[in-house]
Amino acid sequence: MLILKKIFNLTIMTVITVSGLFSFSSCKDQNKNNEEAYNFYLKGKEAYQNQDLDHAARLFSEAADKNSNLLNAKVMLAKIYYHKTDFSNALSVLNEILKNDEDHINSLYWKSRILIVDSGNNAETAKKNESEAIKSLNRVLELDSYHIPARLLLALIYEKNKLYKEAIFEYKSALNEQEVLVNARANLSILYNRLGLKEKSKKEMEIAIRIADSAKIENRNLLTLKEEIK
């Protein structure tokens, strides 16, 4: 009986050890895939910025295949389809993302952009698409009230449909965010200055001052900071 108990315990230990090895190996493989996926994504971004869309699309597809949770790679792929006016495939990619994450902000925004231009000459389809786009854009703003592109697109849709009161509200809300942009530019300028990047620092501060002037935002602190950078 004692011998049988020892054999049983040894068997259990062996199973646990083998299971642990498989788990470690699987985790290691997944980490490798995630790293490769991110590298493909970065290369895809570079190709996209160089307007090599076909190459970028292949890289983003590779990234998504390696790591299905790298949703930004899928969004970039959808954007490429959009720029190629392949709206059907663009929507297919975005809907796949939203099926798993209904509040994915970038997907909601780009889906709205596509819906607005993908109605053709069909008035009924255009109306349906605009209604869905408005719903998606409002959801974007519920999740991120600072999403200026979403506000501007929403304002344009309202304006097109002669909903002028709603359009004015969205335009004014977008303008209110300019103060946030001014502060972001100023803080970036200060950081560049600390890092010894004088030219970049001056450029960001000048942009911040221009935005402040156009939006009639108090700029005395910005002018003082600009003098300190010199």
C-alpha positions as CSV (number, residue, x, y, z in Angstrom):
1,M,0.0,0.0,0.0
2,L,2.9,2.4,0.9
3,I,4.6,1.6,-2.4
4,L,1.4,2.3,-4.4
5,K,1.1,5.7,-2.6
6,K,4.6,6.6,-3.5
7,I,4.1,5.7,-7.1
8,F,0.9,7.7,-7.1
9,N,2.6,10.8,-5.7
10,L,5.5,10.5,-8.1
11,T,3.0,10.3,-11.0
12,I,1.2,13.4,-9.8
13,M,4.6,15.3,-9.5
14,T,5.6,14.2,-13.0
15,V,2.2,15.5,-14.5
16,I,2.6,18.8,-12.7
17,T,6.2,19.2,-13.9
18,V,5.3,18.4,-17.5
19,S,2.3,20.7,-17.4
20,G,4.4,23.5,-16.0
21,L,7.0,23.0,-18.8
22,F,4.3,23.2,-21.5
23,S,2.8,26.3,-19.8
24,F,6.2,28.0,-19.7
25,S,6.9,27.1,-23.3
26,S,3.5,28.4,-24.5
27,C,4.0,31.7,-22.6
28,K,7.5,32.1,-24.1
29,D,6.2,31.5,-27.6
30,Q,3.4,34.0,-27.1
31,N,5.8,36.6,-25.9
32,K,7.9,36.0,-29.0
33,N,4.8,36.4,-31.2
34,N,3.8,39.6,-29.5
35,E,7.3,41.1,-29.9
36,E,7.4,40.1,-33.6
37,A,3.9,41.5,-34.1
38,Y,4.9,44.9,-32.6
39,N,8.0,45.0,-34.9
40,F,5.8,44.3,-37.9
41,Y,3.4,47.1,-36.7
42,L,6.3,49.6,-36.3
43,K,7.6,48.8,-39.8
44,G,4.0,49.1,-41.1
45,K,3.7,52.6,-39.6
46,E,6.9,53.6,-41.3
47,A,5.7,52.3,-44.7
48,Y,2.4,54.0,-44.2
49,Q,4.1,57.3,-43.5
50,N,6.1,56.8,-46.6
51,Q,2.8,56.2,-48.5
52,D,3.8,52.7,-49.4
53,L,0.4,51.5,-48.7
54,D,0.6,48.0,-50.2
55,H,3.7,47.2,-48.2
56,A,2.2,48.7,-45.1
57,A,-0.9,46.6,-45.5
58,R,1.1,43.4,-45.7
59,L,3.0,44.4,-42.5
60,F,-0.1,45.3,-40.6
61,S,-1.7,42.0,-41.6
62,E,1.4,40.1,-40.4
63,A,1.2,42.0,-37.1
64,A,-2.5,41.1,-36.6
65,D,-1.8,37.5,-37.5
66,K,1.0,37.3,-34.9
67,N,-1.1,39.0,-32.2
68,S,-4.8,39.2,-32.7
69,N,-5.0,41.6,-29.7
70,L,-2.9,44.2,-31.5
71,L,-6.0,46.1,-32.5
72,N,-4.2,49.2,-33.7
73,A,-2.6,47.1,-36.5
74,K,-6.1,46.2,-37.7
75,V,-7.3,49.8,-37.5
76,M,-4.3,50.8,-39.7
77,L,-5.2,48.1,-42.2
78,A,-8.8,49.5,-42.3
79,K,-7.4,53.0,-42.9
80,I,-5.4,51.8,-45.8
81,Y,-8.6,50.2,-47.3
82,Y,-10.3,53.5,-46.7
83,H,-7.6,55.5,-48.6
84,K,-7.9,52.9,-51.4
85,T,-11.7,53.5,-51.4
86,D,-12.2,49.8,-50.5
87,F,-14.9,50.6,-48.0
88,S,-16.3,47.1,-47.8
89,N,-13.1,45.6,-46.6
90,A,-12.4,48.6,-44.3
91,L,-15.8,48.2,-42.6
92,S,-15.3,44.4,-42.3
93,V,-12.0,44.9,-40.4
94,L,-13.5,47.5,-38.1
95,N,-16.7,45.6,-37.4
96,E,-14.5,42.6,-36.5
97,I,-12.8,44.8,-33.9
98,L,-16.0,46.2,-32.6
99,K,-17.6,42.8,-32.3
100,N,-15.0,42.0,-29.6
101,D,-14.6,45.6,-28.2
102,E,-17.7,47.7,-28.9
103,D,-16.1,50.8,-27.3
104,H,-12.8,50.8,-29.3
105,I,-12.5,54.5,-30.0
106,N,-10.4,54.5,-33.1
107,S,-12.6,51.9,-34.7
108,L,-15.8,53.8,-33.9
109,Y,-14.3,57.0,-35.4
110,W,-13.0,55.5,-38.6
111,K,-16.2,53.5,-39.1
112,S,-18.1,56.8,-38.9
113,R,-15.8,58.4,-41.5
114,I,-16.3,55.4,-43.9
115,L,-20.1,55.4,-43.4
116,I,-20.3,59.1,-44.4
117,V,-18.5,58.5,-47.7
118,D,-19.8,55.1,-48.5
119,S,-23.4,55.9,-49.3
120,G,-23.1,56.5,-53.1
121,N,-26.1,58.2,-54.6
122,N,-28.6,56.3,-52.6
123,A,-30.5,58.8,-50.4
124,E,-31.9,56.1,-48.1
125,T,-28.5,54.5,-47.6
126,A,-26.9,57.9,-46.9
127,K,-29.5,58.7,-44.3
128,K,-29.1,55.3,-42.6
129,N,-25.3,55.6,-42.6
130,E,-25.4,59.2,-41.2
131,S,-27.6,58.0,-38.4
132,E,-25.2,55.2,-37.5
133,A,-22.2,57.6,-37.8
134,I,-23.8,60.1,-35.5
135,K,-24.5,57.4,-32.9
136,S,-20.8,56.1,-33.2
137,L,-19.4,59.6,-33.0
138,N,-21.4,60.5,-29.9
139,R,-20.2,57.3,-28.3
140,V,-16.6,58.3,-29.1
141,L,-17.2,61.6,-27.3
142,E,-18.8,59.9,-24.3
143,L,-15.6,57.9,-24.0
144,D,-13.2,60.7,-24.9
145,S,-14.6,64.3,-24.8
146,Y,-11.2,65.6,-26.1
147,H,-11.5,63.7,-29.4
148,I,-11.5,66.8,-31.7
149,P,-11.7,65.0,-35.0
150,A,-14.9,63.3,-33.9
151,R,-16.4,66.6,-32.8
152,L,-15.6,68.2,-36.1
153,L,-17.0,65.3,-38.2
154,L,-20.1,65.4,-36.1
155,A,-20.4,69.1,-36.6
156,L,-20.1,68.7,-40.3
157,I,-22.9,66.1,-40.4
158,Y,-25.2,68.3,-38.3
159,E,-24.4,71.3,-40.6
160,K,-25.1,69.2,-43.7
161,N,-28.5,68.3,-42.3
162,K,-29.2,71.9,-41.3
163,L,-29.1,71.1,-37.6
164,Y,-27.3,74.4,-37.1
165,K,-27.7,74.6,-33.3
166,E,-26.1,71.2,-32.8
167,A,-23.3,72.0,-35.3
168,I,-22.5,75.3,-33.5
169,F,-22.3,73.4,-30.2
170,E,-19.8,70.9,-31.5
171,Y,-17.7,73.6,-33.2
172,K,-17.6,75.6,-30.0
173,S,-16.8,72.5,-28.0
174,A,-13.9,71.7,-30.3
175,L,-12.6,75.3,-30.0
176,N,-12.7,75.0,-26.2
177,E,-10.2,72.1,-26.5
178,Q,-7.6,74.5,-28.0
179,E,-6.5,75.5,-24.5
180,V,-5.6,71.9,-23.8
181,L,-3.6,71.8,-27.1
182,V,-1.8,75.0,-26.1
183,N,-0.8,73.5,-22.7
184,A,0.3,70.3,-24.4
185,R,2.5,72.2,-26.9
186,A,4.0,74.4,-24.1
187,N,4.8,71.4,-21.9
188,L,6.4,69.6,-24.8
189,S,8.5,72.7,-25.6
190,I,9.7,72.8,-22.0
191,L,10.6,69.1,-22.1
192,Y,12.5,69.6,-25.4
193,N,14.4,72.5,-23.8
194,R,15.4,70.4,-20.7
195,L,16.7,67.7,-23.2
196,G,18.8,70.4,-24.9
197,L,16.7,70.3,-28.1
198,K,16.5,74.0,-28.5
199,E,15.1,74.2,-32.1
200,K,12.3,71.7,-31.4
201,S,11.6,73.6,-28.2
202,K,11.3,76.9,-30.0
203,K,9.1,75.4,-32.7
204,E,6.6,73.9,-30.3
205,M,6.4,77.1,-28.2
206,E,5.8,79.2,-31.4
207,I,3.0,76.9,-32.4
208,A,1.5,77.1,-28.9
209,I,1.6,80.9,-29.1
210,R,0.0,81.0,-32.5
211,I,-2.9,78.7,-31.3
212,A,-3.3,80.9,-28.2
213,D,-3.4,84.1,-30.3
214,S,-6.0,82.7,-32.8
215,A,-8.2,81.4,-30.0
216,K,-7.7,84.6,-27.9
217,I,-6.2,82.6,-25.0
218,E,-4.0,84.5,-22.5
219,N,-0.4,84.1,-23.7
220,R,1.8,86.1,-21.3
221,N,3.2,83.0,-19.6
222,L,4.0,81.5,-23.1
223,L,5.9,84.6,-24.1
224,T,7.9,84.5,-20.9
225,L,8.7,80.9,-21.5
226,K,9.8,81.7,-25.0
227,E,12.2,84.3,-23.8
228,E,13.7,81.7,-21.3
229,I,14.2,79.2,-24.0
230,K,16.4,81.7,-25.9
